[in-house]
Amino acid sequence: MELYLILGVDQSASVADIKRAYRRLARRYHPGVNPGDRTAEAMFRRISEAYETLVDPGRRQAYDASGTWEASTTKPAPSLQFTEFDFSSAAYGAQAATFSELFAEVLHPLLAPDLGKPRPGADVQAAVTVDFLDAIRGADRRVIVVRQVACNTCGGRGQTLTREARCGQCQGSGSVRWARGHMVFSKPCPTCEGSGHLRAQRCAACSGNGWTVRSDAVPVTILPGTVDGDRLRVPERGHAGHNGGRNGDLYVTVRVQPHPFFRREGDDLICRLPVAVHEAVLGARVEVPTLDGRLRWRIPPGTQAGQRFRIKGQGVEGRNGMRGDLVLEASVVLPASVDERSKELMREFGERNQADVRKQLSAEC
C-alpha cells in the first residue's frame, strides 16, 4: 500500500505509530526547514496526504479496501524510466540496493507542486487601540504590520534571468541517471526541468522565495460609531501573493478604551449622574456632559437612586445617520462628612417624615 510506504509504517500500524512517523518526516521535509527546495515541498505534501488519509478511520478503511485515495495534487510526476542493466558494478555490499531503495522512486513519485499557478497571499491580523470619543467620532490611525512583500530584485518570481548555460546537474542531457544494483534508471532533470539548459538562477536577495519581510505603517480609518471588537478590513495589505496572485488582506481589530463617565449601549450613551440628597428630594438644575459639550438639566423632585432620564438625540450617531439618546442614571451621593448642624437637620427631617420607606417591601413580603 503506497500511503503506508510513504510514512514507512506497516498496514497494521496503530494511529499512534502513524502520528509518530508523520511528525518525524514532517520535521525533515517541512518547507520552512527546506526553503526553496521543490522536492522537499512536494514530499511534504505527499506525507501530509498520507497522514490525513490514514489517521481518519473512515478514509483509512476505504483506502484499505480500494487502494486508492483522493490526492490534492493532479500534476503528473516526472516520468521514471528503466534504462538498462549494468553488470559492471557489484550488486552486493554497501552499494547494493535494498527492496525499498529499488522501488522508492516508483512507489514514491514526487508530485511537484504547480509552482506557476498564481496563489493569493495570506491574510494578516493586527489590533489598534483608540480612545472612546475617537471611536464615536472616527479617526485615522497607523498600524505597524510585519508582512511579506514581493522581492524587488526578482519581482516576486524567485528567479533572476541569466545567460543561457548548460545545466551542470545533467550536463545538458536533460535527464539524470542512477543505478539501483545492476539496474539503471533515468528521469527528467529536476534542476533544468528536462531542458538541459538554465535560463534563470535562484534570486540571491530572497533565496528563491519570491518575497522578503518588511515592516509597514499601514493607514487605517476608524469609522464613526465603531464599537469595541469591530474588525476593519484593509484590502491587499496582507502578505504578498505568489506568481502574480493578489495580496492577502489586513484585518484590524479595534480596542476601545473605557471613558471616565460614559458607557455605551448600542447608540445610546449612559452617564452616571451624581445627585446630592437634597437635590434628589427638592430637585435641582445641574450641568451634564454631552458629546457636544455641556447642557443644563432639571433633576425632578423626589428622584430615586438608579432612576434614568433620557435626553433625545444626544447619543451616538448610528450607521443609519440617526443619533441615539443620552441616558442619565441618578446616583444619590451622601456627603463625605456631616457637621452637627447638618445632623440636627437630618434628624428633624426624619422626624417630619415618619412614613416607612420600606412599607412597600414589607407589603410584598
C-alpha positions as CSV (number, residue, x, y, z in Angstrom):
1,M,0.0,0.0,0.0
2,E,1.6,3.2,-1.2
3,L,0.4,5.5,1.7
4,Y,1.9,3.2,4.3
5,L,5.2,3.1,2.3
6,I,5.3,6.9,2.2
7,L,5.1,7.1,6.0
8,G,7.3,4.0,6.4
9,V,4.8,2.0,8.5
10,D,3.1,-1.3,8.2
11,Q,-0.5,-1.7,7.2
12,S,-1.3,-2.8,10.7
13,A,0.2,0.3,12.3
14,S,-1.7,2.0,15.0
15,V,-2.8,5.6,14.9
16,A,-0.1,6.5,17.4
17,D,2.5,4.8,15.1
18,I,1.2,6.8,12.1
19,K,1.4,10.1,14.1
20,R,5.0,9.4,15.2
21,A,6.0,8.6,11.7
22,Y,4.3,11.8,10.4
23,R,6.0,14.0,12.9
24,R,9.4,12.6,12.1
25,L,9.0,13.0,8.4
26,A,7.3,16.4,8.6
27,R,10.3,17.8,10.6
28,R,12.6,16.6,7.9
29,Y,10.7,17.8,4.8
30,H,8.9,20.9,6.1
31,P,9.2,23.8,3.6
32,G,10.3,26.1,6.5
33,V,13.2,23.8,7.1
34,N,14.0,23.5,3.3
35,P,13.3,26.9,1.8
36,G,13.2,26.9,-1.9
37,D,13.6,23.1,-2.1
38,R,10.8,22.0,-4.5
39,T,11.5,18.3,-3.9
40,A,11.1,18.7,-0.1
41,E,8.0,20.7,-0.6
42,A,6.4,18.1,-2.8
43,M,7.4,15.3,-0.4
44,F,5.9,17.2,2.5
45,R,2.6,17.4,0.6
46,R,2.6,13.7,0.0
47,I,3.4,13.0,3.6
48,S,0.5,15.2,4.7
49,E,-1.9,13.5,2.3
50,A,-0.9,10.1,3.6
51,Y,-1.2,11.2,7.2
52,E,-4.7,12.8,6.7
53,T,-5.9,9.6,5.0
54,L,-4.6,7.1,7.4
55,V,-5.3,8.9,10.6
56,D,-9.0,9.2,9.7
57,P,-10.7,5.8,10.4
58,G,-13.3,6.1,7.7
59,R,-10.9,7.2,5.0
60,R,-8.3,4.6,6.1
61,Q,-10.9,1.8,5.8
62,A,-12.0,3.0,2.3
63,Y,-8.3,3.2,1.3
64,D,-7.5,-0.3,2.6
65,A,-10.5,-1.7,0.7
66,S,-9.9,0.1,-2.7
67,G,-6.2,1.0,-2.6
68,T,-7.0,4.5,-3.9
69,W,-7.4,7.9,-2.3
70,E,-8.1,11.4,-3.5
71,A,-4.9,13.3,-3.8
72,S,-4.8,17.1,-3.7
73,T,-2.2,17.2,-6.4
74,T,-3.1,16.5,-10.0
75,K,0.1,17.3,-11.9
76,P,1.7,14.2,-13.2
77,A,5.0,13.2,-11.6
78,P,8.2,13.3,-13.7
79,S,8.4,10.0,-15.6
80,L,10.8,7.4,-14.2
81,Q,12.2,5.0,-16.8
82,F,14.2,1.8,-16.6
83,T,17.2,2.3,-18.9
84,E,19.3,-0.8,-18.8
85,F,21.2,-3.4,-16.8
86,D,24.7,-2.6,-15.7
87,F,26.7,-5.6,-14.6
88,S,30.0,-3.8,-14.4
89,S,29.2,-2.9,-10.7
90,A,28.7,-5.3,-7.9
91,A,25.1,-5.9,-6.7
92,Y,26.1,-6.7,-3.2
93,G,27.9,-5.0,-0.3
94,A,27.5,-1.4,0.9
95,Q,26.3,-0.2,-2.6
96,A,23.7,-2.9,-3.1
97,A,20.1,-1.7,-3.3
98,T,17.6,-2.8,-0.8
99,F,14.0,-3.5,-1.9
100,S,12.8,-0.1,-0.6
101,E,15.6,1.7,-2.4
102,L,14.9,-0.2,-5.6
103,F,11.2,0.8,-5.7
104,A,11.5,4.1,-3.9
105,E,11.2,6.3,-7.0
106,V,8.4,4.0,-8.4
107,L,6.2,3.9,-5.3
108,H,7.0,7.4,-4.1
109,P,6.9,9.6,-7.3
110,L,7.3,13.2,-6.1
111,L,4.4,15.3,-7.4
112,A,5.9,18.7,-8.0
113,P,3.5,21.4,-7.0
114,D,2.1,23.7,-9.6
115,L,4.5,26.4,-8.9
116,G,3.5,28.5,-11.9
117,K,-0.1,28.9,-10.8
118,P,-1.0,32.3,-9.1
119,R,-1.7,31.9,-5.4
120,P,-3.1,34.6,-3.1
121,G,-1.1,35.7,-0.1
122,A,-2.1,35.0,3.4
123,D,-4.2,37.5,5.5
124,V,-2.5,39.4,8.3
125,Q,-4.1,40.1,11.7
126,A,-3.4,43.3,13.8
127,A,-5.0,45.4,16.5
128,V,-5.3,49.1,17.2
129,T,-6.4,50.9,20.4
130,V,-8.4,54.1,20.3
131,D,-10.0,56.5,22.7
132,F,-13.7,56.2,23.5
133,L,-14.5,59.5,21.8
134,D,-12.3,58.8,18.8
135,A,-14.3,55.5,18.2
136,I,-17.5,57.5,18.3
137,R,-16.4,60.4,16.1
138,G,-14.0,58.5,13.8
139,A,-10.2,58.9,13.5
140,D,-7.2,58.0,11.3
141,R,-4.5,55.7,12.7
142,R,-1.4,53.9,11.5
143,V,-0.9,50.2,12.3
144,I,2.6,48.7,12.3
145,V,2.5,45.4,10.3
146,V,5.3,42.9,9.6
147,R,4.4,41.2,6.4
148,Q,5.8,39.5,3.3
149,V,6.2,41.7,0.2
150,A,7.3,40.8,-3.3
151,C,11.1,40.8,-3.7
152,N,12.2,43.9,-5.6
153,T,15.1,42.1,-7.2
154,C,13.2,39.3,-8.9
155,G,9.8,40.9,-8.9
156,G,8.4,38.0,-6.8
157,R,9.4,35.3,-9.2
158,G,12.1,33.8,-7.0
159,Q,14.5,33.7,-10.0
160,T,16.6,36.1,-12.0
161,L,17.2,35.8,-15.7
162,T,20.7,35.0,-16.7
163,R,22.6,34.0,-19.8
164,E,21.5,30.5,-21.0
165,A,24.0,27.9,-19.9
166,R,24.3,24.2,-19.9
167,C,22.8,22.6,-16.8
168,G,25.5,21.4,-14.5
169,Q,23.3,18.8,-12.9
170,C,22.6,16.7,-16.0
171,Q,25.5,18.1,-18.2
172,G,23.0,19.3,-20.8
173,S,21.3,16.0,-21.4
174,G,18.0,16.9,-19.7
175,S,17.9,13.7,-17.7
176,V,19.7,12.2,-14.7
177,R,20.7,8.6,-14.4
178,W,21.5,6.5,-11.3
179,A,21.9,2.8,-10.5
180,R,20.0,0.5,-8.2
181,G,22.1,-2.6,-8.0
182,H,22.5,-3.8,-11.6
183,M,19.6,-1.7,-12.9
184,V,20.0,1.8,-14.3
185,F,17.1,4.3,-14.2
186,S,16.7,7.8,-15.6
187,K,14.3,10.7,-15.1
188,P,14.0,14.3,-16.2
189,C,16.5,16.5,-14.5
190,P,14.7,18.4,-11.7
191,T,17.2,21.3,-11.9
192,C,16.5,22.3,-15.5
193,E,13.1,20.5,-15.8
194,G,14.4,18.3,-18.6
195,S,15.5,21.2,-20.9
196,G,19.3,20.7,-20.4
197,H,19.8,24.4,-20.1
198,L,19.4,27.0,-17.4
199,R,17.9,30.3,-18.3
200,A,17.4,31.6,-14.7
201,Q,19.0,31.2,-11.3
202,R,17.7,31.5,-7.8
203,C,17.3,35.0,-6.6
204,A,20.0,35.7,-4.0
205,A,18.1,38.6,-2.4
206,C,15.1,36.4,-1.4
207,S,16.8,32.9,-1.5
208,G,14.3,31.9,-4.2
209,N,11.2,32.5,-2.1
210,G,10.0,35.5,-4.2
211,W,9.3,37.6,-1.1
212,T,11.1,39.4,1.7
213,V,9.9,40.6,5.1
214,R,9.2,44.2,5.7
215,S,7.6,46.4,8.4
216,D,5.0,48.8,7.1
217,A,3.0,51.6,8.8
218,V,-0.5,50.9,7.2
219,P,-3.0,53.8,7.5
220,V,-6.4,52.7,8.9
221,T,-9.6,54.7,9.1
222,I,-11.7,54.2,12.2
223,L,-15.2,54.7,11.1
224,P,-17.6,56.9,13.3
225,G,-19.6,54.7,15.7
226,T,-17.0,51.9,15.9
227,V,-17.5,49.7,18.9
228,D,-15.0,47.6,20.8
229,G,-14.1,44.4,19.0
230,D,-15.0,45.6,15.5
231,R,-12.8,44.3,12.7
232,L,-11.7,46.5,9.9
233,R,-10.6,45.1,6.5
234,V,-7.8,46.8,4.6
235,P,-7.7,45.2,1.1
236,E,-4.4,43.7,-0.2
237,R,-2.2,44.9,2.7
238,G,-1.5,41.4,3.9
239,H,1.2,39.0,2.7
240,A,2.3,39.2,-0.9
241,G,0.7,36.8,-3.4
242,H,2.8,34.2,-5.3
243,N,3.3,34.1,-9.0
244,G,1.2,37.1,-9.6
245,G,-1.6,36.2,-7.2
246,R,-3.3,39.0,-5.2
247,N,-2.0,40.1,-1.8
248,G,-3.8,38.9,1.3
249,D,-5.9,41.4,3.3
250,L,-5.2,43.1,6.6
251,Y,-7.8,42.7,9.3
252,V,-7.5,45.1,12.2
253,T,-9.4,44.5,15.5
254,V,-10.3,47.8,17.2
255,R,-9.9,48.0,21.0
256,V,-11.8,50.9,22.5
257,Q,-10.6,52.3,25.8
258,P,-13.2,53.0,28.5
259,H,-14.4,56.5,29.2
260,P,-14.4,58.1,32.7
261,F,-18.2,58.6,32.9
262,F,-19.7,57.5,29.6
263,R,-20.5,54.0,28.6
264,R,-22.3,52.8,25.5
265,E,-25.4,50.7,25.0
266,G,-26.0,50.4,21.3
267,D,-26.3,54.0,20.0
268,D,-27.3,55.3,23.5
269,L,-24.8,56.9,25.9
270,I,-25.2,56.1,29.6
271,C,-23.9,58.7,32.0
272,R,-23.8,58.3,35.8
273,L,-25.2,61.5,37.3
274,P,-24.2,62.1,40.9
275,V,-27.1,63.7,42.9
276,A,-26.9,65.1,46.4
277,V,-29.6,64.1,49.0
278,H,-31.2,67.5,49.0
279,E,-31.2,67.6,45.1
280,A,-32.9,64.2,45.0
281,V,-35.6,65.5,47.4
282,L,-36.1,69.0,46.2
283,G,-34.9,68.8,42.6
284,A,-32.2,71.0,41.1
285,R,-30.8,72.3,37.8
286,V,-27.4,70.8,37.0
287,E,-24.9,70.7,34.1
288,V,-24.4,67.3,32.4
289,P,-21.7,66.4,29.9
290,T,-22.6,65.5,26.3
291,L,-20.6,64.7,23.2
292,D,-21.0,68.3,22.0
293,G,-20.2,70.0,25.3
294,R,-22.4,70.5,28.3
295,L,-26.1,71.3,28.8
296,R,-28.4,72.3,31.7
297,W,-30.8,69.6,33.0
298,R,-33.6,69.7,35.6
299,I,-33.5,67.0,38.2
300,P,-37.1,66.5,39.2
301,P,-38.0,66.4,43.0
302,G,-38.2,63.0,44.5
303,T,-35.6,61.5,42.3
304,Q,-34.8,57.9,43.3
305,A,-31.3,56.3,43.2
306,G,-30.9,54.4,39.8
307,Q,-33.7,56.3,38.1
308,R,-33.0,57.0,34.5
309,F,-33.7,60.2,32.4
310,R,-33.5,60.2,28.7
311,I,-32.3,63.2,26.6
312,K,-33.2,62.7,23.0
313,G,-30.6,63.0,20.2
314,Q,-27.6,63.4,22.4
315,G,-26.1,59.9,21.9
316,V,-24.0,58.2,19.2
317,E,-24.8,58.7,15.5
318,G,-25.6,55.2,14.2
319,R,-24.9,53.7,10.8
320,N,-28.4,54.9,9.7
321,G,-27.5,58.5,10.3
322,M,-29.8,58.8,13.4
323,R,-28.4,59.7,16.8
324,G,-29.2,57.7,19.9
325,D,-30.0,59.2,23.3
326,L,-28.1,60.4,26.3
327,V,-29.4,58.4,29.3
328,L,-28.7,60.0,32.8
329,E,-28.6,57.4,35.6
330,A,-29.1,59.1,39.0
331,S,-26.7,58.1,41.7
332,V,-27.6,59.5,45.2
333,V,-24.3,60.5,46.9
334,L,-24.0,61.1,50.6
335,P,-21.7,63.8,51.9
336,A,-18.2,62.6,52.9
337,S,-18.6,64.3,56.4
338,V,-21.5,65.8,58.2
339,D,-21.3,68.5,60.8
340,E,-23.5,68.7,63.9
341,R,-26.0,71.3,62.4
342,S,-26.5,69.0,59.4
343,K,-27.1,66.0,61.6
344,E,-29.7,68.0,63.5
345,L,-31.5,68.9,60.3
346,M,-31.4,65.3,59.2
347,R,-32.9,64.2,62.5
348,E,-35.6,66.8,62.1
349,F,-36.2,65.6,58.5
350,G,-36.5,62.1,59.7
351,E,-39.0,63.1,62.5
352,R,-41.1,65.0,60.0
353,N,-41.2,62.1,57.5
354,Q,-42.1,59.1,59.6
355,A,-43.5,57.2,56.7
356,D,-41.9,53.8,56.5
357,V,-39.8,53.8,53.3
358,R,-39.8,50.0,53.5
359,K,-43.5,49.7,53.7
360,Q,-43.8,48.5,50.0
361,L,-41.1,45.9,50.7
362,S,-43.0,44.7,53.8
363,A,-46.2,44.5,51.9
364,E,-44.7,42.4,49.1
365,C,-43.1,40.1,51.5
